Amino acid sequence: MISATNIIKSYDDLKVLKGVNLSISESEIISIVGASGAGKTTLLQILGTLDKPDYKTDTELIINSKSIKDLEDKALAKFRNQNIGFIFQFHQLLPEFSALENVCIPAFINKTPKQEAEKRAKELLTYLGLNDRIHHKPSELSGGEQQRVAVARALINNPNLIFADEPSGNLDSESAEQLHQLFFKLRDEFGQTFIIVTHNKELADMADRKLVMKDGIIVA
């Protein structure tokens, strides 16, 4: 599903990633752990095509059998929207829109017809236990409910890959546990691959593999 070779990233004189190599298989749940400043989020953003590495001669990033290196920005954005879903610590829901409308946004960007997008969004929200909250705005939802709306939004375009950056970091322990179990349920039912940056030890240990980062490289 993902093959990354010699991923390097610098910001001015600060070298954040120092040559990361990894391979991730279809339907794996991978956790990435390490101290703050280890490069976890930068790696996640590059693997998710939100940022670009410093391309060297041997640098390569292949996602879903497609080389990312030569994609122009417009083609890359289209590829990202069709193949990748994102879940963040702060759900980033638009406050003026309902849960249904927030979930539909990536589908509208993908030019999915409104009726089809709303049908899919309602199915996802129902699946996630939010069928009675569809028309509520984020301010009317609990933290756990908001994060489940964000999960539905990440799933709306049926992506192969889900990237999650501290997805339970802003939740109470009960909501966090429910979210963690949800990731595995989704993987088992829909076959998605999850790459999760987390400081939550329980979630990290639940993963199929745990990658440990230190000083810009994977050390375990």
Buried (B, 14 or more C-beta within 10 A) or exposed (E): BBBBBBBBBEEEEEBBBBBBEBEBEEBBBBBBBBEEBBBBBBBBBBBBBBEBBBBEEEBBBBBBEEEBEEBEEEEBEBBBBBBBBBBBBEBEBEEEBBBBBBBBBBBBBEEBEEEEBBEBBBBBBEBBEBEEBBEBBBEEBEBBBBBBBBBBBBBBBEBBBBBBBBBBBBBEEEBBBBBBEBBBEBBEEEEBBBBBBBBBEEBBEBBBEBBBBBBBBBEE
